[in-house]
Amino acid sequence: MIQRVRSLLEMIRFSHTLFALPFALLSAALAWNEGWHSWPQFGLQLTGILLCMVFARSTAMAFNRLADRDLDAGNPRTARRHLVTGELSVAAVWTFTVLCALGFVASASLFLLAEPPNPWPLYLSVPFLLFICGYSLTKRFTALCHFWLGASLLLAPLGAWIAIRGLERLEVPFVLGAAVFFWVAGFDILYACQDVDFDRQAKLHSVPARLGVALSLRVAMLCHFLMLSMLLVLFWVAQPHLGAIYLVGLGLIAGLLAYEHWLVRPDDLSRVNQAFFQVNGVVSVGLFLLVLAQLWIGK
């Protein structure tokens, strides 16, 4: 049983929850900063957000592995994944997917216990889940699949804000979500460059398969420039909560993104994983910590 749980967590790359979770918590921190209630309320909301993030991502990743298992078998880069090798059965992964989906809806229901009760997370839980799972099918019909993934992670800061503030001042999470949208689309395009030959052979759609690696790297760079632009807009939209520390942090984030693009070159994709996993993890966690520092000093 322990080995099966471990295999399930490896299959969904549970540690990569790190990418979206800091942005959800960043949005939550801005929402709490606008109207603090009480420690019990904070504990309930934080627990609900963490559980929703874990269950939503687990559902989407497990469904992705189910949807792509035949494609994964034909791709040398993914041919050792758990469903392909038989380490996990289709029935086990379907069971895990359904349980995670139910866990997500149940976690969204926790916000009904808030004071006052907030039904919006529950109302939006199923549409959100259907949208993020829909990403797994997009590569079959559109090269814009990377932007669908970006939109899926955009829902993390938007959902966290709605869980706390309802539908008030949605411009703040939308701008933050737009930054996440371009950030995720950019690094997913970088990551997809590894599969350009297989995607073309399998008649799958992606920006690298459509445009080639060199031009795709420029598209990814443009996406990350737009991400930084959205984070700069956030500075104005979220006033008076963000200040000099946040702006200094944006400079550091820009440097990290420049380093990410320096690592990946049209004639050398050997460092894609380093750019994808290491640099982006530092970007998400670093930005969250900088905003926390800004909010703390602002108090």
ABEGO torsion letter per residue (X at the ends): XAAAAAAAAAAAGAAAAAAAAAAAAAAAAAAAAABBBBAAAAAAAAAAAAAAAAAAAAAAAAAAAAAAAAAAAABAAAAABAAAAGABBAAAAAAAAAAAAAAAAAAAAAAAABOBBBAAAAAAAAAAAAAAAAAAAAAAABAAAAAAAAAAAAAAAAAAAAAAAEABGAAAAAAAAAAAAAAAAAAAAAAAAAAAAAAAAAGBBBAAAAAEAAAAAAAAAAAAAAAAAAAAAAAAAAOAABBAAAAAAAAAAAAAAAAAAAABBAABAAAAAAAAAAAAAAAAAAAAAAAAAAAAAAX
